[in-house]
Amino acid sequence: MNLEDQNEEKLIARAKDGDKYAFEMLIGRNLSILKGYILKLTCNKDLTEEILQETLLSAVIHIDSFTSKAKFSTWLIKIATNKYKDYLRRNKETDILLDIIPSSYSLEEEIINKEELEEVLEILKSMSNDKRVVFILKHYYGYSYEEISAVVNCPVGTVRSRLHYGIKEILSKFKGGR
C-alpha cells in the first residue's frame, strides 16, 4: 500500500516512529485548513506566515505528544491558537487592525460581494480574540462545541456563550444593524 493511500491514524503512527515522509503527508493534507484558519484569526498575511511556521515547528517537535482524541487538523489548530495567544502576549496587543489581502478569499467573494466581505472581516477584526476564535472555528470550519472547547481550553458552556455574544456583535454591527 502506498503511503499516500494510508489513513490519518497510520500516518500519525509512522510519523511518531520518525517517518518524515508520513509527517509531510499529514501536514500536506492539513496545510490549507491550518493556513486559512490562521489568516482569518490574525487578519494579516505576514503574521499568518509567522504563526504558521511556529505552529509547524512545534508540531514537528511535539508529534510524540499527539493523542488520537481529536483529528490531526484540530491538534494543529490548537497549536496555532496557542502560538497566536503567545504572540498577543509578547506584543501586548488585544486587537490587530492590519490590512487583509482580499485575494485570499476568492471563494467567499463568489458567494457574497466584496463590500459585504470586507465589512464582515472588519467586524471580525474588531471582535475580542476569544469571540473571534470561537466564531471562526464554528462557522468557517464546522467544529463542534466540544472540539472548540478542547482547542481553546475552556468549558463548553463558555464556548456557547462566546459564540452567542460574538454572533450578536456581528449582527448588531453588520450593515449598521439593519
HUQUI-V854752 format. One record per residue. RES is the residue in one small letter. PHI is phi in whole degrees, 0 to 359 (NA if undefined). BURIAL is b if it has 16 or more other C-alpha atoms within 10 Angstrom, else e. Layout:
res=<RES:RES>
phi=<PHI:PHI>
burial=<BURIAL:BURIAL>
This chain:
res=<m:n:l:e:d:q:n:e:e:k:l:i:a:r:a:k:d:g:d:k:y:a:f:e:m:l:i:g:r:n:l:s:i:l:k:g:y:i:l:k:l:t:c:n:k:d:l:t:e:e:i:l:q:e:t:l:l:s:a:v:i:h:i:d:s:f:t:s:k:a:k:f:s:t:w:l:i:k:i:a:t:n:k:y:k:d:y:l:r:r:n:k:e:t:d:i:l:l:d:i:i:p:s:s:y:s:l:e:e:e:i:i:n:k:e:e:l:e:e:v:l:e:i:l:k:s:m:s:n:d:k:r:v:v:f:i:l:k:h:y:y:g:y:s:y:e:e:i:s:a:v:v:n:c:p:v:g:t:v:r:s:r:l:h:y:g:i:k:e:i:l:s:k:f:k:g:g:r>
phi=<NA:293:297:298:272:283:283:301:300:292:296:297:301:293:297:296:276:98:284:295:293:297:296:299:296:299:296:302:290:244:296:293:297:297:295:298:298:296:297:293:290:271:60:206:295:294:294:302:297:295:295:300:297:295:296:295:298:297:297:298:293:250:304:296:274:294:243:278:290:223:290:299:297:295:298:298:294:296:300:298:300:293:296:293:299:300:300:298:296:298:259:48:251:253:225:247:249:244:292:251:267:302:297:289:243:302:295:294:295:287:273:235:290:300:297:294:300:297:294:298:295:297:297:301:296:278:286:296:303:299:290:297:300:298:299:297:297:283:266:265:244:70:292:284:300:295:295:297:304:291:292:264:57:213:296:301:299:292:299:300:296:299:294:302:288:296:295:301:296:298:296:290:267:293:51:67:79:8>
burial=<e:e:e:e:e:e:e:b:e:e:b:b:b:b:b:b:e:e:e:e:e:b:b:e:b:b:b:e:e:b:b:e:b:b:b:e:b:b:b:b:b:b:b:b:b:e:b:b:e:e:b:b:e:b:b:b:e:e:b:b:e:e:b:e:e:b:e:e:e:e:e:b:b:b:b:b:b:b:b:b:b:b:b:b:b:e:e:e:e:e:e:e:e:e:e:b:e:e:e:b:e:e:e:e:e:e:e:e:b:e:e:e:e:e:e:e:b:e:e:b:b:b:b:b:b:b:b:e:b:e:b:b:b:b:b:b:b:b:e:e:e:e:b:e:b:e:b:b:b:b:b:b:e:e:e:b:e:e:b:b:e:b:b:e:e:b:e:e:b:b:e:e:e:e:e:e:e:e>
